[in-house]
Every structure is written in structure tokens, then in C-alpha cells.
Amino acid sequence: MTLLAGLTHLLAGLGTFGFAGAAIWLLVRPRARMAALLTAPRATIAAAAAMAVWCGALWLAGPDSAAALVVQPLRDAAILLWLGASFWSAAAPMGRPLRLVQRLLLTICFLMFGIGALSIWQGGDAAESWAAPTLAISAMIVATGGLIVVDGGVRRASAAIRTPVLAIAGGFAMLWTYELNIQFIGALTGTRATTLIALLPAVALLILPLFVLAAMDVGRERIRLSRSVAGRGMLLLVAAAYLVLIGVVGAVTRLIGGDYGEAAQGLFLIAALGIGGLLLLSAPTRAWLSVMISKHFFEHRYDYRAEWLRFTATLGQFGERAGDGVEGGDLHRRVAKALAELTGSPGALLLVPDGQGGFRAADRWRWAEAGEGEGQGDASLSPRSAYMLQETRHIVDLDAERAGKRQGAEDLAIPDWLLSDPRAWVVVPVLHFQRMIAVVVLHRPPVSRALDWEDLDVLRIAGQQAASYLAEAQGQQALSEAKRFDEFNRRFAFIMHDIKNLASQLSLLARNAERHADKPEFRADMIETLRISAGRLSDLLERLSPRGRGPAGERGRVLIEPVLNDVAAEVRARRALFVGCQAGLTAWGDAASIRQIVQHLVTNAIDASPSDTPVQLIAVAEQGRVRIDVIDQGSGMTRAFIRDELFKPFVSTKDGGFGLGAFEAMGLAQAMGGRIEVTSEPGKGSDFSLWLPLADGRDVVNDDQDDRKAVNQ
């Protein structure tokens, strides 16, 4: 016995006992459990038993014996019955053509089993010479028809059919395909493929684990091949068919005789190079092939998961180059590209509202600029056409529009430039909550086709998704503009507060001038006050401009004593201040901002205190910081008011006040890394303390970091 024969004997024995054990195990399993896992538990047990009997014949008589061919129809009959019971039911019966095929195959199986068994039993070895070819031919017929039944069953399998059950059907299809391959090689070469026949038990053993998995609680999810895997599988099938064709031609040339081999080789080479070059260089051919494959080999035209991932990835490529000349930040072009790629369109044109009710071209992807293509002189939609598209929400097939075959009675008022441009294929309104925010015109694909329900659904849903991106971008733009207006209004409100203080100061100066204009000292003070007021007005105008300095200005070393003296000189007409400052005290900040804060605090202190009480302005270095105190003996404030209302905008205790002084002062102090503390009691006055970073002579390398540390102290 050779090594291969010994291996075949061993594998056949393993298959016999394995399938027999599986049949017995399935038989003793709880019936309720089996009914929940298998659609046809009895037929599954019968199929396992038939496989055990067939493997037993291979084990006892050999895979190339007449006994194995006699038992094979019995095995095929069990498989056919299992297929019918597993994939079809009384509620969903098998179609008439397929049922006819199954009955014909079952008849052949039972007839061949009876004829083969009777002939071998009566004639012995003498009958084997004519019975074996007959059984082999019938096995080929049954295998071919069985593959048709497997294909019909698997294609109609519902979600209730578990993956292991489908795998058993795939295993039987593999077995039949293997046996067909054996018979095909024998017919092609004129000799039996003994090596492949000897490996039949190994193929049978591959099916055995599937019966065990089918009776276990696994495989609830169905396996679905992606389109890329299915496409590669079809390419492999085409390559296999090409090789089989070469083999058949070779066999025919050998039978006919003559020197046709070289001619056949040249013919096949020319055909292969021609087809490969056509697919590689011709975009219309590739597009036509893609359409044909999607139409005839797949249930749906689109691979929704892959298309949706690509669609959202194209829309979300912000800040990166999206390819094909699409910048990541150019949302309009990305929307046009994403919708075009869905339908295989080579280009797209996007139109947006023009402010007059119509739509104008805003961007284009692989679409000729104005003047470069036919009908591009006026790429716009009239208000009437835009209104009709928004109200009807129609995705317009321009080919149907040109031919007058569009369904519906609405006149969409499609402009002439669209109808006259042969590149324009589909008009897609991009709607967001019943409002049309854009219109996309798709370029005609290389292989033109009419739109179907699947195209319309995909474009409608994709348009809604794209509309959300466009609406978000529009919202961000509107928010940015609103922020700029808010910043301007904020500056204007603060400046109005300062103007009010200046107006009060100048009014007081005018009243005092009526009484003291003849005094030289008063005239000198008046000139100084007017000079300071003019400077403050210039500062206010600079702050009001869009390019004015920020809240903290430019920070540096600021001597505190001159700032306090300037503030005291400015308010001298209203109240004499007691100013005390540590010699050489220097803060790190913006001089104008510090002066503005002190002015706010001093003005509020004067307003809150009687005219005969002093206001003190004291500055010292304390705890590594600059502390500037503004102390008055006025009416004071409650702790609740300080905590809840003092530093809020538009809250004021003064008649006609804006309520912005303390709020602006706190903002300026925080921008410089400082803070304001308040100590006050009703009837006992108030003490406002401004804390600022101390510039102690060292180089400040990272003032932002120092400021953050100062705020946290």
C-alpha cells in the first residue's frame, strides 16, 4: 500500500466515525434546542448519516470503486433533501423551475442507486465495467444541478438562516465542485485523476466541523462579503474560466491534429492584451463594466457603507488637501466632489443663494470655468426656478427634462443654459429643514444612464447630509460676524461710560469757570484739565477703531507714582485727593489700562462720598505685588451687593449710570494678570484694592506665565 493510499484509508475511516458520531450527537440533542438552531434538524441528521455511509464505502472499498459510486447517489439525495428543507418552507415554497430541477435530480439519484446496487449485486465485477461510467455521468449531472439548487437557496436565505447552516451548504457546494473538477479533468485528459480521487475523504472531513457548529449557539450573524472581496472573487473566476478555456482549446487541438497550438497561443495572447489594454486605458469601458457588474451581480447599485464612509470623509477633510485640487477648507468644492463621486460623475457645479432670490455659481469641481465650456455664460438659477426646486424638492433628471418625459405637472423653469449644456446630467437641491441652501449640478458620467429609485434616495439623503455641513458653516460665519459686532458694541458701551464721566467733568469745569474764571490758579487748572480731557478723548477714539489696542494693551514696566499724580490732577476740580506712593514703585502692565482702572475707582469713590470727606489714593509693594488702594468714607456697600452685583455689567446704584465702570476695571485688571478686591460696610465707606504684578528689576521673559501664576495667588 502506497503512502497516498494509506492516507486515504485513514482519512476515510476518520470521516466514517466522525460523521456517524455527529449524526448520533445531533440525534440525542434536545429537540427544542435543535429546532431553535436548525431550520431542518431531521434533514441535517439524515445528511450527516448519509455522509457517514458514503465515507464508510470510501473506507471499505476505496474512493475509486464502484461501491463508492453506488453509495454516492444516496448521499446526493440526502443533501438535496436537506437543501430543500433548510432553505424553503411551506410558507415560502421553492419556485416551480427549481422544484422541478430538485425532483429530477432526486429521481436520478434514486434510480442510479437502485440500478447500480442491482447490477453490482447481480453481475459482480463484470457489471462494474459498464455501471461505473453510467454512475459517473449521473453524478456529474446531479452535482451540476445541485450547485444550482445551492445557489438558489443561499440567495434567498433570510436573516433567520444562521451562518453555520449557510456554511454547510457551502461545504456541499465545495464537494460537488471538487467532484465535477475530477470528472472534467478525466474527460479532458482521457485519464482518471487518481490523486484528486484519493483526496476525496480529506474534502469530506472539511465539512464535518460545520455540522458541529450548526448545532451550537454560534453564528447568529450572517457573513456578507464586501464589494471589494466579491469583485476580487469574480476576477479569480474569470481567470479560472480563461485557464479552463485554454485547456479545452488545447485538448480540442490535440484531438483534431495539426499544428494549431502556436496559432491558439497567439490568438489568446492578442485577446488578453486587447481586453487588458481596453480596461486600463478606456474610462468609459471601465465605467460600463462597473455598471454592468453592479446591475447584474449585486442586489443594490451602491455599497452603502463604503460610499457613506467616503462621502463623510470627503466632507470632513478640513485643514488638509482633499485631492483633485480640493482644498480642505473649501467646503463648497468638497460638497460638489462628494455628491459627484456618489454617482460616478466626473465633475460637479455648486450654486448658492445670490441675495436676490436666485442662485449663482459659487464653486466647481472638475467643471470648466465660465467661457471654457458650452452654455457657461450665465451659470445661475432664476428666483422662480429656485422657488420651484425648493417647493417640489425634485431631483431633476435633465435628460428626461430635455425629452419631455419627466413625471409630474410642475414646471420647474429649468434655465436654458442647463438644458443646452450636454454635460449637465442631474440637478440636486441641497435642502436643510425645507430651505434650499445650495444646488448641485452633476456632470454626465462616462456611461450615461437613467436615474432609478436607488439613485434618487442616495442623492436625497446625501444632499441632506451635505446641507447640514453647509448650514453649520453658514452658522459659524454668522456667529463670527455677530462676535465682531458684539465686540464693537462692547467697546462702544465702555467708551460711552468714559464719555459720560468726561462730560460730567467738563460740565463741572464750565460751572466753576463762571465763578472763578478771574483767578490765575483756576485758569491754569482749567487748561491742564482741558488738555487731559482732550487726550482722553483721543484715547477713546483710538479704542473705538477696529484696530485699536486690546483690553491689556502692550505691557511693560510702569511707574505707579506718575499715574496716580495724573489721575489726581484730572479730578482736582472735583475733589482734592490724598496721594501716597512708595518711592520707585513699578508694576508690570499697560500704563493706559492702569490709569483707566484708577480713574474708574477714583470717580466712583468721589461719587459715593460726601463733598467734605477725603478720598485717599495709596500705592505700596506688598507680598511681591503692587497694591493700589482707593479709600473713601462714603455710604459703603453690603457684602451681598459686592458678591452678586458689583462687577456685573449694566448694574449701577447711580441715577443715569451705565453700570460698566467696575466691570471694565475688573476685565482690564485680569487681562494684565491682576485682580481687584473690595472691603466695604454700609455707612463706613469702601476700600478698593488693585493688585498688579510687580516689576522688581528682573527681566520678564514669559509674562503670560507670570500673569497666570499671579491670578492663581
C-alpha positions in Angstrom: 0.0 0.0 0.0 1.4 3.3 -1.0 1.7 6.3 1.3 -1.2 8.1 -0.5 -3.4 5.1 -0.3 -2.7 4.7 3.4 -3.5 8.3 4.0 -6.8 8.0 2.0 -7.8 4.9 4.1 -7.0 6.7 7.3 -9.0 9.9 6.3 -11.9 7.8 5.1 -12.1 6.0 8.4 -11.9 9.3 10.3 -14.7 10.6 8.2 -16.9 7.5 8.8 -16.6 7.6 12.5 -16.7 11.4 12.6 -20.0 11.8 10.6 -21.5 8.9 12.4 -20.7 10.5 15.8 -22.0 13.8 14.6 -25.3 12.1 13.5 -25.7 10.4 16.8 -24.9 13.6 18.7 -27.4 15.5 16.7 -30.0 12.8 17.4 -29.6 12.9 21.2 -29.6 16.7 21.4 -32.8 18.2 22.9 -35.4 18.6 20.2 -36.4 22.1 21.3 -32.8 23.3 21.2 -32.3 21.7 17.8 -35.5 23.3 16.5 -34.3 26.8 17.6 -30.8 26.4 16.0 -31.7 24.5 12.8 -34.5 25.0 10.3 -34.5 21.3 9.4 -32.9 19.2 12.3 -34.1 15.8 10.9 -32.8 16.5 7.4 -29.5 17.6 9.0 -29.2 14.3 10.9 -30.1 12.4 7.7 -27.4 14.3 5.7 -24.8 13.5 8.4 -25.7 9.9 8.4 -25.5 9.7 4.5 -22.1 11.3 4.7 -21.1 8.6 7.2 -22.3 5.8 4.9 -20.5 7.3 1.9 -17.2 7.7 3.9 -17.7 4.1 5.0 -17.8 3.0 1.4 -14.7 5.0 0.7 -13.0 3.4 3.7 -14.0 -0.2 2.9 -13.9 -0.3 -0.9 -11.8 2.7 -1.8 -12.7 6.1 -3.4 -12.3 4.8 -7.0 -14.5 1.8 -6.5 -18.0 1.0 -8.0 -19.3 0.7 -4.4 -18.4 4.3 -3.7 -20.2 5.4 -6.9 -23.3 3.4 -5.9 -23.5 5.0 -2.4 -22.8 8.5 -3.8 -26.4 8.9 -5.3 -27.8 8.1 -1.8 -25.6 10.8 -0.3 -26.6 13.3 -3.0 -30.3 12.6 -2.4 -29.8 13.3 1.3 -28.1 16.6 0.5 -30.8 17.7 -1.9 -33.5 16.9 0.7 -31.6 18.9 3.3 -31.3 21.9 1.0 -35.0 21.9 0.3 -35.9 21.6 3.9 -33.4 24.1 5.2 -33.9 27.0 2.7 -37.6 26.6 1.7 -40.7 26.1 3.8 -44.4 25.7 3.3 -44.9 29.4 3.9 -42.2 30.3 1.4 -42.1 27.3 -1.0 -39.5 26.7 -3.7 -40.1 28.1 -7.1 -41.6 25.9 -9.7 -38.5 25.7 -12.0 -36.2 25.0 -9.1 -38.6 22.5 -7.6 -38.6 20.7 -11.0 -34.8 20.6 -11.0 -34.7 19.2 -7.5 -37.3 16.5 -8.3 -35.5 15.5 -11.4 -32.2 15.2 -9.5 -33.8 13.1 -6.8 -35.2 10.8 -9.4 -31.8 10.4 -11.0 -30.2 9.7 -7.6 -32.7 7.0 -6.5 -32.7 5.5 -10.0 -28.9 5.3 -10.2 -28.7 3.9 -6.7 -31.1 1.2 -7.5 -29.6 0.4 -10.9 -26.1 0.4 -9.5 -26.8 -1.7 -6.5 -28.8 -4.2 -8.5 -26.2 -4.5 -11.3 -23.3 -5.0 -9.0 -25.2 -7.5 -6.8 -26.3 -9.5 -9.9 -23.3 -9.1 -12.2 -20.4 -8.6 -9.7 -17.2 -7.4 -11.2 -18.4 -7.9 -14.8 -21.1 -5.3 -14.3 -18.7 -2.8 -12.9 -17.2 -2.0 -16.3 -20.5 -0.5 -17.7 -22.1 0.6 -14.4 -19.2 2.8 -13.3 -19.3 5.2 -16.3 -23.0 5.5 -16.1 -22.9 6.3 -12.4 -20.1 8.8 -13.0 -22.1 10.6 -15.7 -25.2 10.7 -13.5 -23.0 12.0 -10.6 -21.9 14.9 -12.9 -25.5 15.8 -13.7 -26.5 15.7 -10.1 -23.5 17.8 -9.0 -24.2 20.4 -11.6 -27.9 20.6 -10.7 -27.1 20.5 -7.0 -24.9 23.7 -7.4 -27.9 25.4 -9.0 -30.1 24.4 -6.0 -27.4 25.6 -3.5 -27.2 28.9 -5.3 -31.0 29.4 -5.3 -31.2 28.5 -1.6 -28.3 30.7 -0.4 -29.5 33.7 -2.5 -33.0 33.6 -1.0 -31.8 32.8 2.6 -33.4 35.2 5.0 -31.8 36.8 8.1 -33.1 33.8 10.1 -30.7 31.4 8.4 -27.6 31.2 10.6 -24.1 31.4 9.2 -23.1 27.7 10.1 -26.2 26.5 8.1 -25.0 28.5 5.2 -21.5 27.1 5.7 -22.9 23.6 5.4 -24.5 24.4 2.1 -21.2 25.9 1.0 -19.4 22.8 2.1 -21.7 20.6 0.0 -21.2 23.0 -3.0 -17.4 22.6 -2.5 -17.7 18.8 -2.5 -19.8 18.8 -5.7 -17.4 21.3 -7.3 -14.4 19.1 -6.4 -16.1 16.1 -7.9 -17.0 18.0 -11.1 -13.4 19.0 -11.4 -12.3 15.4 -11.1 -14.7 14.4 -13.9 -13.8 17.4 -16.0 -10.1 16.6 -15.8 -10.8 12.9 -16.7 -12.8 13.9 -19.7 -10.2 16.5 -20.8 -7.1 14.3 -20.4 -8.6 10.9 -21.1 -7.2 9.5 -17.8 -8.7 9.4 -14.3 -7.3 12.0 -11.8 -6.3 9.3 -9.2 -4.6 11.8 -6.9 -7.6 14.0 -6.6 -9.9 11.0 -6.2 -7.7 9.8 -3.4 -8.1 13.1 -1.6 -11.9 12.9 -1.6 -12.0 11.9 2.2 -10.0 15.0 3.0 -12.6 17.2 1.3 -15.4 15.4 3.2 -13.6 16.0 6.5 -13.6 19.7 5.9 -17.5 19.6 6.1 -17.6 17.7 9.4 -16.9 20.7 11.8 -19.7 22.6 10.1 -22.3 20.1 11.4 -21.0 20.6 14.9 -21.1 24.4 14.7 -24.6 24.3 13.3 -25.8 22.5 16.4 -24.1 25.1 18.7 -25.3 28.5 19.7 -22.8 30.4 17.5 -23.0 32.2 14.2 -26.1 34.3 14.7 -24.7 37.0 12.4 -24.6 36.3 8.7 -21.4 36.7 6.7 -21.7 39.3 4.0 -18.8 39.8 1.6 -17.8 43.4 0.8 -17.9 44.5 -2.8 -14.1 44.6 -3.0 -13.9 40.9 -1.9 -16.7 40.0 -4.3 -15.0 41.8 -7.1 -11.7 40.0 -6.5 -13.6 36.7 -6.4 -15.2 37.4 -9.8 -11.8 38.3 -11.2 -10.5 35.0 -9.9 -13.4 33.2 -11.5 -12.8 35.0 -14.8 -9.1 34.0 -14.6 -10.1 30.4 -13.9 -12.5 30.4 -16.8 -9.7 31.7 -19.0 -7.4 28.9 -18.0 -10.2 26.3 -18.5 -10.8 27.7 -21.9 -7.2 27.4 -22.8 -7.2 23.8 -21.6 -10.3 23.0 -23.6 -8.8 24.5 -26.7 -5.6 22.6 -26.2 -7.5 19.3 -25.8 -9.5 20.0 -29.0 -6.4 20.8 -31.0 -4.8 17.6 -29.9 -7.9 15.6 -30.9 -8.2 17.4 -34.3 -4.5 17.1 -35.0 -2.3 19.5 -36.9 -0.1 22.4 -35.7 -2.7 24.7 -34.2 -1.0 25.2 -30.9 1.1 28.2 -31.8 -1.9 29.9 -33.6 -4.1 29.3 -30.5 -1.4 30.8 -28.2 -1.0 33.9 -30.3 -4.8 34.3 -30.5 -5.2 34.1 -26.8 -2.3 36.5 -26.2 -3.7 39.1 -28.5 -7.2 38.8 -27.0 -5.8 39.1 -23.4 -3.6 42.1 -24.3 -6.5 43.8 -26.1 -9.0 43.3 -23.3 -6.5 44.4 -20.6 -5.5 47.5 -22.6 -9.1 48.4 -23.1 -9.9 48.2 -19.4 -6.8 50.0 -18.4 -6.9 52.9 -20.9 -10.6 53.4 -21.6 -12.5 55.1 -18.8 -15.9 54.6 -20.5 -15.2 50.9 -20.7 -14.4 50.7 -17.1 -17.5 52.6 -16.2 -19.6 50.4 -18.4 -18.2 47.3 -16.8 -18.8 48.7 -13.3 -22.4 49.5 -14.2 -22.9 46.0 -15.6 -21.4 44.3 -12.6 -23.4 46.4 -10.1 -26.6 45.8 -12.1 -26.4 42.1 -12.6 -24.3 40.7 -9.7 -25.4 42.8 -6.7 -28.8 43.3 -5.1 -28.1 47.1 -4.8 -26.3 49.5 -7.0 -24.4 51.1 -4.2 -22.2 49.7 -1.4 -23.9 52.0 1.1 -21.3 51.5 3.9 -18.3 52.2 1.7 -20.0 55.1 -0.1 -21.1 56.7 3.1 -17.7 56.5 4.7 -16.1 58.0 1.6 -18.8 60.7 1.4 -18.4 61.8 5.1 -14.6 61.6 4.8 -14.6 64.0 1.8 -16.9 66.4 3.6 -14.8 66.3 6.8 -11.4 66.9 5.2 -10.9 70.2 6.9 -7.4 71.7 7.0 -6.0 69.0 4.7 -5.7 68.7 1.0 -8.6 66.6 -0.2 -7.1 65.7 -3.6 -8.1 66.6 -7.1 -7.5 70.3 -6.4 -9.9 70.4 -3.5 -8.6 72.3 -0.5 -9.6 71.0 2.9 -11.1 74.4 3.9 -13.1 74.8 0.7 -16.4 73.3 1.8 -18.3 74.2 -1.4 -15.9 72.3 -3.6 -15.9 69.4 -1.2 -19.7 69.1 -1.2 -19.6 69.2 -5.0 -16.9 66.5 -5.1 -18.6 64.2 -2.6 -22.0 64.2 -4.4 -20.3 63.7 -7.8 -18.3 60.7 -6.5 -21.5 59.0 -5.3 -22.9 58.6 -8.8 -19.6 58.3 -10.6 -19.9 61.8 -12.1 -16.6 63.3 -13.3 -17.5 66.8 -12.2 -20.0 69.0 -10.4 -21.1 72.6 -10.2 -22.4 74.2 -6.9 -24.7 77.2 -6.8 -25.6 79.2 -3.7 -28.1 82.0 -3.0 -27.3 85.3 -4.5 -29.3 87.5 -2.1 -32.0 88.3 -4.7 -33.9 85.1 -4.6 -31.9 83.3 -7.2 -28.7 81.1 -7.1 -25.3 81.8 -8.6 -22.3 79.5 -9.3 -20.1 79.5 -6.2 -17.6 76.7 -6.9 -17.0 73.8 -9.3 -15.1 70.5 -9.2 -13.7 69.4 -12.5 -16.1 71.6 -14.3 -14.9 74.2 -16.9 -14.8 77.8 -15.8 -17.1 80.3 -17.4 -16.3 80.8 -21.0 -14.4 77.5 -21.2 -17.4 75.3 -22.0 -20.6 75.5 -23.8 -23.5 77.2 -22.1 -21.4 78.6 -19.2 -22.0 82.3 -19.8 -24.7 82.6 -17.1 -24.4 79.8 -14.5 -27.3 80.8 -12.4 -30.9 80.0 -11.5 -33.7 82.5 -11.6 -35.8 83.1 -8.4 -38.7 81.3 -10.0 -36.6 78.2 -10.7 -35.1 78.2 -7.2 -38.6 78.6 -5.7 -39.9 75.6 -7.7 -37.0 73.4 -6.8 -37.3 74.3 -3.1 -41.1 73.7 -3.0 -41.1 70.4 -5.1 -37.8 69.1 -3.7 -37.3 67.3 -7.1 -34.0 65.8 -8.1 -34.2 66.7 -11.8 -33.0 64.3 -14.5 -32.1 66.7 -17.2 -32.2 64.1 -19.9 -35.8 63.4 -19.1 -36.4 67.1 -18.9 -35.0 67.6 -22.4 -37.0 64.7 -23.8 -40.2 65.9 -22.1 -40.5 62.6 -20.2 -40.4 64.0 -16.7 -43.3 62.8 -14.5 -45.4 65.4 -12.8 -47.1 68.5 -14.0 -44.9 71.1 -12.3 -43.0 73.5 -14.5 -39.6 73.7 -12.8 -38.4 76.5 -15.0 -35.0 74.9 -15.7 -32.8 77.6 -17.3 -31.8 77.3 -20.9 -28.1 77.1 -20.2 -28.6 73.9 -18.2 -30.7 72.3 -20.9 -28.4 73.3 -23.7 -25.2 72.0 -21.9 -24.8 68.3 -22.8 -22.5 67.8 -19.7 -25.3 68.7 -17.3 -26.9 65.5 -16.1 -28.7 65.9 -12.8 -29.8 68.8 -10.6 -29.7 68.1 -6.9 -31.3 70.6 -4.5 -29.5 70.7 -1.2 -32.2 71.2 1.4 -31.9 72.0 5.1 -35.2 72.0 7.1 -37.2 72.7 4.0 -34.9 75.5 3.0 -32.7 75.2 -0.1 -29.2 76.4 0.8 -27.4 75.2 -2.4 -27.9 73.5 -5.7 -25.5 70.9 -7.2 -25.4 70.2 -10.9 -23.7 66.8 -11.6 -21.6 66.2 -14.7 -22.8 63.4 -17.1 -20.9 60.1 -16.2 -18.9 58.3 -18.9 -21.7 55.8 -19.3 -24.9 57.7 -19.2 -28.0 56.1 -17.7 -31.4 57.0 -16.4 -31.9 57.6 -12.7 -33.7 55.0 -10.7 -35.2 54.9 -7.3 -31.9 54.0 -5.7 -30.1 57.0 -7.2 -32.8 59.3 -6.1 -32.8 58.0 -2.5 -29.0 58.2 -2.2 -28.8 61.7 -3.7 -31.6 62.9 -1.4 -30.1 61.6 1.8 -26.6 62.7 0.8 -27.9 66.1 0.0 -29.4 66.4 3.4 -26.1 65.4 5.0 -24.2 67.9 2.9 -26.8 70.6 3.8 -26.0 70.1 7.5 -22.3 70.9 6.8 -23.2 73.9 4.7 -25.7 75.2 7.3 -23.1 74.7 10.1 -20.5 76.7 8.0 -23.1 79.5 7.4 -23.9 79.5 11.1 -20.2 79.8 12.0 -19.8 82.7 9.6 -22.9 84.4 11.0 -21.6 83.8 14.5 -18.2 85.3 13.6 -19.9 88.4 12.2 -22.0 88.7 15.3 -18.9 88.4 17.5 -17.4 91.3 15.6 -20.5 93.4 16.1 -20.6 92.4 19.8 -17.0 93.4 20.2 -17.8 96.8 18.6 -20.9 97.3 20.8 -18.9 96.3 23.8 -16.2 98.8 23.1 -18.8 101.5 22.4 -20.6 100.8 25.7 -17.4 101.2 27.7 -16.5 104.3 25.7 -20.0 105.8 26.4 -19.3 105.3 30.1 -16.0 107.1 29.8 -17.6 109.9 27.7 -20.2 110.3 30.4 -17.5 110.8 33.0 -15.7 113.3 30.8 -18.9 115.2 30.1 -19.6 115.4 33.9 -16.1 116.7 34.4 -16.3 119.3 31.7 -19.7 120.4 32.9 -18.3 120.9 36.4 -15.4 122.8 34.9 -17.8 125.1 33.0 -19.9 125.8 36.2 -16.8 126.6 38.2 -15.5 128.9 35.4 -18.4 131.2 35.8 -17.3 131.8 39.4 -13.5 131.6 39.3 -12.6 132.5 35.8 -10.7 135.6 37.0 -8.3 133.6 39.2 -5.0 132.7 37.6 -4.7 129.5 39.5 -8.1 128.3 38.3 -7.2 129.2 34.7 -4.1 127.1 34.9 -6.0 124.2 36.4 -8.7 124.6 33.7 -6.1 124.5 30.9 -4.5 121.4 32.4 -7.9 119.7 32.8 -8.8 120.5 29.2 -5.5 119.1 28.0 -6.1 115.9 29.9 -9.7 115.6 28.7 -8.6 116.1 25.0 -6.0 113.3 25.5 -8.6 111.0 26.9 -11.0 111.7 24.1 -8.2 110.8 21.6 -7.6 107.6 23.5 -11.3 106.8 23.3 -11.4 107.3 19.6 -8.4 105.0 19.2 -10.1 102.3 21.3 -13.2 102.7 19.2 -11.4 101.9 15.9 -11.3 98.3 14.7 -7.5 98.3 15.0 -7.5 99.7 18.5 -5.4 98.2 21.2 -6.8 95.2 23.1 -8.0 95.1 26.7 -4.5 94.9 28.1 -2.6 96.9 25.5 1.2 96.4 25.3 2.6 95.5 28.7 5.9 96.8 30.2 7.3 98.5 33.2 5.1 101.2 34.5 6.0 103.7 37.3 3.0 104.0 39.5 3.5 107.5 41.1 3.2 109.5 37.8 0.0 107.6 37.0 -1.5 108.5 40.4 -0.5 112.1 40.1 -2.1 112.4 36.6 -5.4 111.0 38.0 -5.2 113.3 41.0 -4.6 116.3 38.7 -7.5 115.3 36.5 -10.1 115.2 39.3 -8.7 118.1 41.2 -11.6 120.3 40.1 -14.0 117.9 41.8 -12.0 116.7 44.9 -8.5 117.0 46.2 -7.0 113.6 46.7 -4.6 112.4 49.3 -1.9 110.6 47.3 0.7 108.4 48.8 3.1 106.2 46.8 6.1 104.1 47.7 9.2 105.6 46.0 10.2 103.9 42.7 7.2 101.5 42.8 7.0 99.8 39.4 4.3 97.5 38.1 4.3 95.2 35.1 1.3 96.1 32.9 -0.1 98.7 30.5 0.1 102.3 31.6 -3.1 103.4 29.9 -5.1 100.5 31.3 -3.7 101.1 34.9 -4.7 104.8 34.6 -8.1 103.9 33.3 -8.7 101.5 36.2 -7.6 104.0 38.8 -9.8 106.7 37.1 -12.9 104.4 37.4 -12.2 103.6 41.0 -11.5 107.3 42.0 -14.5 108.6 40.1 -16.8 106.1 41.9 -15.2 106.9 45.3 -15.9 110.6 44.7 -19.5 110.0 43.6 -20.1 107.7 46.6 -18.7 110.0 49.4 -19.8 113.5 50.7 -18.0 116.5 49.4 -16.4 117.3 52.7 -14.8 113.9 53.2 -11.4 112.9 51.8 -10.5 110.3 49.2 -7.2 108.5 49.6 -5.0 107.0 46.8 -2.2 104.9 48.2 0.2 102.5 46.4 2.7 100.2 48.1 4.6 96.9 47.3 3.1 94.1 49.3 3.6 90.3 49.1 5.6 90.6 45.9 2.8 92.5 44.3 1.8 96.1 43.6 -1.2 97.2 45.7 -3.1 100.4 44.9 -5.9 101.3 47.4 -8.7 103.8 46.7 -10.3 104.6 50.1 -13.4 106.6 50.6 -15.7 107.3 53.6 -18.9 107.2 51.6 -22.2 105.2 52.0 -20.5 101.8 51.6 -21.9 98.5 50.2 -23.3 95.3 51.5 -21.4 92.0 51.1 -24.3 90.6 49.0 -24.1 93.5 46.6 -20.3 93.1 46.3 -20.6 89.4 45.7 -23.6 89.3 43.3 -23.9 92.7 41.5 -20.9 95.0 41.8 -18.8 93.5 38.9 -21.7 92.6 36.7 -22.4 94.8 33.6 -25.4 97.2 33.4 -25.8 97.1 37.2 -25.5 100.6 38.9 -26.5 102.3 42.1 -26.2 105.8 40.5 -29.0 107.5 38.6 -28.2 107.5 34.9 -25.2 105.2 35.4 -24.3 102.6 32.8 -23.0 100.0 35.3 -19.9 99.3 33.3 -17.1 101.0 35.3 -16.4 98.3 37.8 -17.0 95.6 35.2 -14.5 97.1 32.8 -12.0 97.8 35.5 -12.0 94.1 36.6 -11.6 93.0 33.0 -8.6 95.3 32.4 -7.0 94.1 35.7 -7.4 90.4 34.9 -6.0 91.0 31.4 -2.8 92.2 33.0 -2.7 89.3 35.4 -4.1 91.3 38.4 -7.3 91.5 40.3 -9.5 93.9 42.3 -10.5 93.3 45.9 -13.2 95.2 47.8 -13.7 95.8 51.5 -16.8 97.7 52.4 -19.6 98.1 55.0 -22.8 100.1 54.8 -22.2 103.6 56.3 -18.4 103.1 56.8 -17.0 103.6 53.3 -15.2 101.4 50.9 -11.7 100.3 50.1 -10.9 99.1 46.5 -7.6 97.3 46.2 -6.0 96.9 42.8 -3.3 94.1 42.7 -0.8 94.1 39.9 2.4 92.2 39.0 5.5 93.8 40.5 8.3 94.7 38.1 11.2 94.3 40.5 14.1 94.9 38.1 14.4 91.4 36.7 13.8 90.5 33.0 10.4 89.2 32.5 10.8 86.5 29.9 7.4 84.9 29.9 5.0 87.5 31.2 1.9 85.3 30.3 3.1 82.6 32.6 3.8 85.1 35.4 0.4 86.6 34.9 -1.3 83.2 35.2 0.6 82.5 38.4 -0.3 85.9 39.7 -4.0 85.3 39.1 -3.9 82.0 40.9 -2.3 83.5 44.0 
